[in-house]
């Protein structure tokens, strides 16, 4: 019997203590990020632009900026991506992990047919014949609601929504265990957004793929996520099951984001906003990164970094705030 590896992870993606620093910054871009995605699970990662969402997702492919200094571990299927050699990374990126990028038109060569885009990487990296790859591409196009005629078209001949479906099919060509979706619906209209979200949920159940869905849209996160991580200034502010996190947020930042979401019930009311702006990467942070914008902040927030603590009676719901208990009974909880 093989000995049990004590470092092995039960998760498809397991990020622990991830800290990434870049040249010219006074503080880490990511500062102690812990995040995991289980098999067949959808995890939503939300936050403002610049909070570190995309960099967190790209770490699963070791796609990091030049000059980055990295600490911590990023395990996919129990193997640390950050220690892989080029050959291992190539195998990871063409099979185990796939990514759907925000702008599908930027990911496709406008001078090449969609069929060539779908089958080329598979035939080069997985010893699959071209006829088999074409059949696989047609099968996956059907799974995302497109017919095989799309294989003969150029990117400029189809709509943005159809191109995003092509990107999803391309991501599934290598039978990945983990799918990274980096704001895949941002450039789409509301109706197409809903179709893509429903499609991703269906494909996750059909193929058993773990999904990390990066978005700044809380409604999308609530619709697709089993669990949600809220990120602010390179740190995880709050995490937990989607229903619990949205029903009763335990971090002032999450509460403020929810309060600023437009509601059809009160269209004439003034839209709530979060005062101030996120901290500059050129400035060092000593305490809570949200302290300067937080209505609950006290002296301890300015001098001490809060550690994530479980919500009362909810061990899977954690918030990094010194004043979590003060949110009990607030208007957000009503």
Buried (B, 14 or more C-beta within 10 A) or exposed (E): EEEEEEEEBEBBBBBBEBBBBBEEBEBBBBBBBBBBBBBBBBBBBBBBEBBBBBBBBBBBBBBBEEEBEBBBBBBBBEBBBBEBEEEBBEBBBBBBBBBBBBBBBEBBEEEEBBBBBBBBBBBEBBEBEEEBBBBBBBEBBEBBBBEBEBBEBBBEEBEBBBBBBBBBBBBBBBEBBBBBBBBBBBBBEEEBBBBBBEBBBEBBEEBEBBBBBBBBBBEBBBBBBBBBBBBBBBBBBBBBBBEBBBEBBBBBBBBBBBBEEEEEEEEEEEEEEBEEEBBEBEEEBEBBBBBBBBEBBEEEBEEEBBEBBBBEEBEEBBBBBBBBEEBEEBEBEE
